[in-house]
Amino acid sequence: MKKILIVDDEQISLMMVNHILSTEYQTACASSGQEAIEVYEREKPDMVLSDLRMPGMSGYELQQELEKRRGARVPFMFMTADTNSEVESKGLESGAMDFIRKPFRADVLIKRIENILKTIEKIEDLRMAAVIDPMTGLFNKAASESKIESLCRTKQGVLMMIDLDSFKLVNDIYGHAMGDKILMRFAEILQAVVRPIDIVGRVGGDEFIAFCQNVRDEIVIEKKSRFINKYILEAAHEFMGEDMNIPLGASIGCVFVPNAGTDFAGLHEKADSALYTVKQNGKHGFKFYREFLKEQKTAGSYAGNIANAVKVLAERNKTKGAFVLPFEQFRTLFQFYGRLFINYQKQQCILLFSLHEKEGTNISLDEASKQFLETLRFSLRQSDVVTQSAKGQFLVILPETPRANIHLVTERIMQNWKYADLSALCTVDIESDVTK
């Protein structure tokens, strides 16, 4: 219910107006301008209905003082017994939304109050539309950057650039409606890790920005990063099923303010550089800009010694069989192979193995998956690449393998799988695709 502050130095008039409005609205009363200021600060009403002529502080002066304190317009309606038309004109010129003469009819007063409140709602809706991202309910790009730019000049804290990793795959595989659900849940997660004094906004499709005031410890950001990554993955499984294997998470680039400066454009660039470092090093984590610089210097120290650089990059303790990688690294390698083979007119094969327990059996699919992964590793070449993409699912890249030879590879794998303890209790579905 909307709240109205009624101000009038005449007690009878004050009581009468309060009686009329209290049937439709919450009301607060004050009998002087000074008292009205105190009540306004305490009650935070939606509008003020004030008499114009009061001793000590007039209605005009009360309006000016409240707007000065608030730093914004305060919805005002004046009432007066004065019949001078110039009084009405002055009241409206001062920014009042309406003007009513005493004595007035109760229904007329209520209708005018109703019109003012509707106008206020429309103005608020327009204001919110100008600053709020309609999808997530967070500040939009213009509003969030404007607010954070102001904070960077005067406050200390951490500026964070946040990307939702692998979000495009959600749209591509599950559709845009699912993508919208993920974005909305991600926004809720971000709001859960910031305080009312902090700012968080959406600056692009899957790009977000935040400023956390008075944060001086990296441990705080580390906890926020873990929280965000944990709960967005849980949401993904909740919405898309437990077999969902998209590596959703958040990469966060950070910079301390004012340590790294107070200019928003420069800070934004530094945080973005740190974000790029996270993206290039496995994603799903955070990095501070100063760490980014340190790593750049360390990486540069190899420039004069290629032998040391090769030692660092080279694989140690090579094992027989296929190269087994975590899913995200496998995905990066698959993308690289795609570029390589397009350039050199080569082709590669990708296989999908899906493991299922036979009906009527009661086995551990996790244990069967371990055995099948080992079978894949020892059945394939060192140039082949394997990953477990989901529970009971495995992807294999066979570089430069002709389509005609795929069945030979799968036959060898299935022949070796027969020797595994749990093979008789499982069925295996195989799908293949050849890219050129």
HELIX and SHEET records of a PDB file:
HELIX    1   1 GLN A   11  LEU A   21  1                                  11    
HELIX    2   2 GLY A   33  GLU A   43  1                                  11    
HELIX    3   3 GLY A   59  ARG A   70  1                                  12    
HELIX    4   4 SER A   85  GLU A   93  1                                   9    
HELIX    5   5 ALA A  106  VAL A  131  1                                  26    
HELIX    6   6 LYS A  141  THR A  154  1                                  14    
HELIX    7   7 PHE A  167  TYR A  174  1                                   8    
HELIX    8   8 HIS A  176  ALA A  192  1                                  17    
HELIX    9   9 GLU A  218  MET A  240  1                                  23    
HELIX   10  10 PHE A  264  LYS A  279  1                                  16    
HELIX   11  11 TYR A  289  GLY A  300  1                                  12    
HELIX   12  12 ILE A  306  LEU A  313  1                                   8    
HELIX   13  13 PHE A  327  ASN A  343  1                                  17    
HELIX   14  14 LEU A  365  SER A  379  1                                  15    
HELIX   15  15 ARG A  403  ASN A  405  5                                   3    
HELIX   16  16 ILE A  406  TRP A  417  1                                  12    
HELIX   17  17 SER A  423  LEU A  425  5                                   3    
SHEET    1   A 5 GLN A  26  ALA A  30  0                                        
SHEET    2   A 5 LYS A   3  VAL A   7  1                                        
SHEET    3   A 5 MET A  47  ASP A  51  1                                        
SHEET    4   A 5 PHE A  76  THR A  80  1                                        
SHEET    5   A 5 ASP A  98  ARG A 101  1                                        
SHEET    1   B 5 ILE A 199  ARG A 202  0                                        
SHEET    2   B 5 GLU A 207  GLN A 213 -1                                        
SHEET    3   B 5 GLY A 157  ASP A 165 -1                                        
SHEET    4   B 5 GLY A 249  VAL A 257 -1                                        
SHEET    5   B 5 PHE A 286  PHE A 288  1                                        
SHEET    1   C 5 PHE A 323  VAL A 324  0                                        
SHEET    2   C 5 VAL A 385  ALA A 390  1                                        
SHEET    3   C 5 GLN A 393  PRO A 399 -1                                        
SHEET    4   C 5 GLN A 348  GLU A 357 -1                                        
SHEET    5   C 5 CYS A 426  THR A 435 -1                                        
END                                                                             
